[in-house]
Amino acid sequence: MEAANTKLITVEVAYALPDEQVILSLEVPENTPVEQAIKRSGILERYPQINMDSDKVGIFGKICKLDATLNHKDRIEIYRPLIADPKESRRQKAEMEKKHKAAEAAND
């Protein structure tokens, strides 16, 4: 139980999968580090695939360290590892579109 004179702040912990997104709201004492808030949220039990040693975290889209101090109404975001390199994906998509246009032009 928190001391009576400790001010509580409200924060959110967010995690998204391709087909599901969860945002958990919780109250923590002022000056709580990101890692402690994540653990208190219960999200690690709900999603055991989250790896605090390797997965990156951020506050409102800005990468931060696990020992970063939270402010009232901060949203902690837990990022999944990338499956594919975004630059390579864009290159492959552009190449496919180019081939598709060439095939359409040949059929006209």
Buried (B, 14 or more C-beta within 10 A) or exposed (E): EEEEEEEEBEBBBBBEEEEEEBBBEBEBBEEBBBBBBBBBBEBBEEBEEBEEEEEEBBBEEEEBEBEBEBEEEBBBBBBBEEEEEEEEEEEEEEEEEEEEEEEEEEEE
